[in-house]
Amino acid sequence: MISQDQIKHISILSKIHLSKQEFEKYSNQIDTIIKYLDTLDEIELTEIDPTEITKEYLSLREDVVNTDNKIDINQLSKNTSNGFIKGPGMK
């Protein structure tokens, strides 16, 4: 549990002025967060190989260029210039 002095110290460091209602609200929220982090600390991770998780994401697909579906850019928009689509001017 976080003490009220610690919350006051955090608010001073972060230059946040807390009302009594905010003080109670944030102290409860910080306690909830700390309890959640404590439950995460209980998870046993010694049997998991850290590189095992990333192995399946290392295989990438091969890049293949598909030239069958060439589209003429002039057909996409009426506002074209030198093979580029012209957008509206900025003000």
C-alpha positions in Angstrom: 0.0 0.0 0.0 1.3 3.4 -0.9 1.3 6.0 1.9 -0.3 9.4 1.8 3.1 11.0 2.2 4.3 9.2 -0.9 1.4 10.4 -3.0 2.0 13.9 -1.7 5.6 13.6 -2.7 4.7 12.3 -6.2 2.2 15.2 -6.7 4.9 17.7 -5.6 7.5 16.2 -8.0 5.0 16.2 -10.9 3.8 19.7 -10.0 0.2 18.6 -9.7 -2.0 20.2 -7.1 -4.6 17.7 -5.9 -7.8 18.4 -4.1 -8.9 16.1 -1.3 -11.3 14.3 -3.6 -8.6 13.8 -6.2 -6.1 12.7 -3.6 -8.5 9.9 -2.4 -9.3 9.0 -6.0 -5.7 8.7 -7.1 -4.5 6.9 -4.0 -7.2 4.2 -4.6 -6.2 4.0 -8.3 -2.5 3.7 -7.5 -3.2 1.0 -4.9 -5.2 -0.9 -7.5 -2.3 -0.6 -10.0 0.2 -1.8 -7.5 -1.9 -4.8 -6.5 -2.2 -5.7 -10.2 1.6 -5.5 -10.7 2.0 -7.7 -7.6 -0.1 -10.4 -9.2 2.0 -10.1 -12.4 5.1 -10.6 -10.3 3.7 -14.0 -9.2 3.8 -15.4 -12.7 6.6 -17.9 -13.1 8.7 -17.1 -16.2 11.8 -19.2 -15.5 10.6 -22.1 -17.6 9.9 -20.0 -20.7 12.7 -19.4 -23.2 12.6 -15.7 -24.2 13.7 -16.5 -27.8 11.0 -19.2 -28.2 8.3 -16.6 -28.5 9.8 -14.6 -31.3 10.8 -17.6 -33.5 7.4 -17.9 -35.2 7.4 -14.2 -36.1 10.8 -14.3 -37.8 9.6 -16.0 -41.0 8.6 -13.3 -43.5 6.8 -13.9 -46.7 8.7 -13.4 -50.0 8.1 -10.1 -51.8 6.5 -10.7 -55.1 5.8 -7.9 -57.6 2.4 -8.4 -59.4 2.4 -6.6 -62.8 -0.8 -8.2 -64.0 -3.1 -5.5 -62.6 -1.5 -2.3 -63.9 -3.9 0.6 -63.6 -3.6 3.8 -65.6 -3.4 6.6 -63.0 -5.2 9.0 -65.4 -8.3 6.8 -65.1 -8.4 7.2 -61.3 -8.7 11.0 -61.2 -9.5 13.9 -63.4 -6.8 16.0 -61.7 -3.6 14.5 -62.9 -0.3 16.0 -64.0 2.8 14.2 -65.3 1.5 10.9 -64.0 0.7 12.2 -60.5 -2.7 12.9 -58.9 -3.1 16.5 -58.0 -4.7 17.3 -54.6 -6.4 20.5 -53.5 -4.2 23.4 -52.8 -3.3 24.4 -49.2 -4.3 27.8 -47.9 
